Amino acid sequence: MERTELEAKIIELVAICYDKPQDELSLETNFKDELKGASVQMVALAAEIENELDAFIQLQDAAACETIKDLVDLVEEEM
């Protein structure tokens, strides 16, 4: 999977899990400041990434990501 495809897919999954319009998200979107998500949303996101992309990421590693770009980098390492 190309990097741009991976970025688009993860933005799509974040939009679903955090119930946000996809066009309001970017690689620079900050999880804590802009999405203000609960840990249960990050659990759902990690599960979706595993299901959709066949990439297992540790929840603590995913939760440590500040931006969507950080999460894309993490997933890319695991693929």
C-alpha positions, -999 to 999 in steps of 0.1 A, spaced: 0 0 0 13 34 -10 19 60 18 -9 83 4 -34 53 4 -24 45 40 -29 81 51 -63 83 34 -74 50 50 -63 60 85 -80 94 82 -112 75 71 -109 52 102 -103 81 125 -134 99 111 -155 68 118 -142 61 153 -142 97 165 -175 105 146 -159 135 128 -164 145 91 -135 132 71 -129 165 54 -122 182 88 -93 159 95 -57 161 82 -24 145 91 -18 174 115 -50 168 134 -41 164 171 -59 136 190 -59 153 224 -64 190 214 -88 186 184 -105 153 187 -107 151 225 -114 114 223 -120 90 251 -97 60 254 -126 38 242 -124 56 208 -87 48 206 -94 12 214 -119 11 186 -95 28 162 -67 3 170 -91 -26 164 -102 -10 131 -66 -6 120 -60 -43 128 -91 -54 110 -88 -32 79 -51 -30 74 -39 -62 91 -14 -43 112 -13 -49 149 -4 -19 170 -2 -18 207 -28 4 223 -3 22 244 17 31 213 -14 43 195 -25 64 225 10 80 226 5 94 191 -1 131 191 -13 135 155 -28 114 128 6 116 110 22 100 141 -3 72 139 3 67 102 40 64 109 34 38 136 11 17 113 35 20 84 63 5 106 40 -24 115 31 -33 79 
